[in-house]
Amino acid sequence: MVKKKRTKVIGLGNPILGDDGVGWRVADEIEHTLLEKGYPFQCQTIQIEKASLGGLSLMELMIDVDQAIIIDAIETHQFPIGTVRKLMLEDIPDLNSGHTASTHDTSLANAIEVGKLMGAHLPESIFIISIEAENLFEFSEELSPRVEQAIPLACQYVWQTLIELEKKP
């Protein structure tokens, strides 16, 4: 019997800091669809998580996972608010953007390297679904309108990535 690939979808952010909560909202939508419509994948198991911390804490969530998809708000000022992009972890130009790094921790890329050096089984592929945001530090449970409107597209990117991973040997 072939072992199923373990895939983790992680919504990253803080749901009470405005646009920073978009990762959680997308993760909730993906989980709701899986529960409502059933589990369409044969070659992978999927676990949905929500997290507020990056770096070492985020790396720990990915131990014993074969592939990961992280959804997070990002503020680059290079794209219109609400722009959704799919990146690989190594493609993020500024590792201090979003939650992949912290001033009291290390970047996710560094945390992954440390984890691998310590013998942890960590994903070979880490995809980032980023949503360009504008309101990341104001206490609010509401998303700005353009970030709210980006949720369906971000979900579509997650589903497309899951389908691609399903086809991957």
C-alpha positions as CSV (number, residue, x, y, z in Angstrom):
1,M,0.0,0.0,0.0
2,V,1.3,3.4,-0.9
3,K,1.7,5.9,1.9
4,K,-0.4,9.0,1.5
5,K,1.4,12.4,1.4
6,R,0.7,14.5,4.5
7,T,-0.4,18.1,3.5
8,K,-1.0,20.9,5.9
9,V,-2.8,24.1,5.1
10,I,-1.9,26.8,7.6
11,G,-3.8,30.1,7.9
12,L,-1.4,32.5,9.4
13,G,-2.2,35.8,11.1
14,N,-4.2,37.4,13.9
15,P,-8.0,37.5,13.5
16,I,-8.3,40.6,15.7
17,L,-5.8,42.8,13.7
18,G,-7.8,43.7,10.6
19,D,-6.4,42.4,7.4
20,D,-3.9,40.2,9.3
21,G,-6.8,37.8,9.9
22,V,-7.2,36.9,6.2
23,G,-5.1,33.7,6.5
24,W,-7.4,32.4,9.1
25,R,-10.5,33.3,7.0
26,V,-9.2,31.4,4.0
27,A,-8.2,28.4,6.1
28,D,-11.8,28.4,7.6
29,E,-13.3,28.5,4.0
30,I,-11.1,25.6,2.9
31,E,-12.0,23.5,6.0
32,H,-15.7,24.3,5.6
33,T,-15.6,23.2,2.0
34,L,-13.8,19.9,2.9
35,L,-16.4,19.2,5.6
36,E,-19.4,20.2,3.5
37,K,-18.5,18.6,0.2
38,G,-16.3,15.7,1.3
39,Y,-12.7,14.7,0.9
40,P,-11.8,14.6,-2.9
41,F,-8.2,13.5,-2.6
42,Q,-6.8,10.0,-2.9
43,C,-3.1,10.5,-2.6
44,Q,-2.8,13.0,0.3
45,T,-4.3,13.6,3.7
46,I,-5.0,17.3,4.5
47,Q,-4.9,18.9,7.9
48,I,-6.0,22.5,8.4
49,E,-4.4,24.7,11.1
50,K,-4.5,28.3,12.1
51,A,-1.5,30.0,13.7
52,S,-0.4,33.4,14.9
53,L,3.4,33.0,15.1
54,G,6.0,32.4,12.4
55,G,9.6,31.3,12.6
56,L,10.3,28.4,14.9
57,S,6.7,28.0,16.1
58,L,5.5,27.7,12.5
59,M,8.3,25.3,11.6
60,E,7.1,23.1,14.5
61,L,3.6,22.9,13.0
62,M,5.2,21.4,9.9
63,I,7.1,18.5,11.5
64,D,6.1,15.2,9.9
65,V,4.4,17.0,7.0
66,D,5.3,16.3,3.4
67,Q,4.1,19.5,1.9
68,A,2.6,22.7,3.2
69,I,0.5,25.6,2.0
70,I,0.7,28.8,4.1
71,I,-1.9,31.6,3.6
72,D,-0.8,35.0,5.0
73,A,-1.4,38.7,4.6
74,I,1.6,40.5,3.2
75,E,2.4,44.2,2.9
76,T,4.9,44.9,0.1
77,H,3.5,48.1,-1.3
78,Q,4.4,46.7,-4.7
79,F,0.9,45.4,-5.7
80,P,-2.6,46.6,-5.3
81,I,-4.4,45.8,-2.1
82,G,-6.1,42.4,-2.4
83,T,-3.6,41.0,-4.9
84,V,-3.3,37.3,-4.4
85,R,0.0,35.6,-5.3
86,K,1.4,32.1,-5.0
87,L,5.0,31.8,-4.1
88,M,7.4,29.2,-2.9
89,L,9.0,30.0,0.5
90,E,12.4,30.6,-1.2
91,D,10.7,33.1,-3.6
92,I,9.8,35.6,-0.9
93,P,12.1,38.5,-1.6
94,D,12.0,40.0,2.0
95,L,11.8,37.2,4.6
96,N,10.7,39.8,7.2
97,S,7.4,40.3,5.3
98,G,4.3,38.8,6.7
99,H,4.7,36.3,9.5
100,T,7.5,34.2,8.1
101,A,9.9,36.1,10.5
102,S,9.8,37.9,13.8
103,T,12.1,40.2,15.6
104,H,12.2,37.8,18.6
105,D,12.6,34.7,16.4
106,T,14.1,33.8,13.1
107,S,12.7,33.6,9.5
108,L,10.8,30.5,8.5
109,A,13.5,29.6,6.0
110,N,16.1,29.6,8.8
111,A,13.8,27.7,11.1
112,I,13.3,25.0,8.4
113,E,17.1,24.7,8.0
114,V,17.6,24.4,11.7
115,G,14.8,21.8,12.0
116,K,16.3,19.7,9.2
117,L,19.8,19.9,10.7
118,M,18.2,18.5,13.9
119,G,16.7,15.6,12.0
120,A,13.1,16.8,11.8
121,H,11.0,15.6,8.8
122,L,9.9,18.8,7.2
123,P,8.2,19.6,3.9
124,E,10.3,19.7,0.8
125,S,7.7,22.1,-0.7
126,I,6.3,25.1,1.1
127,F,3.8,27.2,-0.8
128,I,2.8,30.7,0.3
129,I,-0.5,32.1,-0.8
130,S,-0.1,35.8,0.0
131,I,-2.8,38.5,0.0
132,E,-1.6,42.1,-0.3
133,A,-3.0,43.9,2.7
134,E,-3.3,47.4,4.0
135,N,-4.6,47.3,7.6
136,L,-2.4,44.9,9.6
137,F,-2.1,46.7,13.0
138,E,-5.5,48.1,13.9
139,F,-7.6,46.2,16.3
140,S,-10.6,45.0,14.3
141,E,-12.2,41.7,13.3
142,E,-13.1,43.2,10.0
143,L,-11.1,42.9,6.8
144,S,-10.7,45.9,4.5
145,P,-13.1,45.5,1.5
146,R,-10.4,44.6,-1.1
147,V,-8.8,42.0,1.1
148,E,-12.3,40.5,1.9
149,Q,-13.0,40.4,-1.8
150,A,-9.7,38.5,-2.3
151,I,-10.8,35.5,-0.2
152,P,-12.4,33.5,-3.0
153,L,-9.4,33.9,-5.3
154,A,-7.0,32.9,-2.4
155,C,-9.2,29.8,-1.8
156,Q,-9.0,29.0,-5.5
157,Y,-5.2,29.2,-5.3
158,V,-5.2,26.8,-2.4
159,W,-7.4,24.3,-4.2
160,Q,-5.3,24.6,-7.4
161,T,-2.2,23.9,-5.3
162,L,-3.8,20.9,-3.6
163,I,-4.8,19.5,-7.0
164,E,-1.3,20.0,-8.3
165,L,0.1,18.2,-5.2
166,E,-2.3,15.4,-5.7
167,K,-1.0,14.7,-9.2
168,K,2.7,14.9,-8.1
169,P,4.3,11.5,-7.6
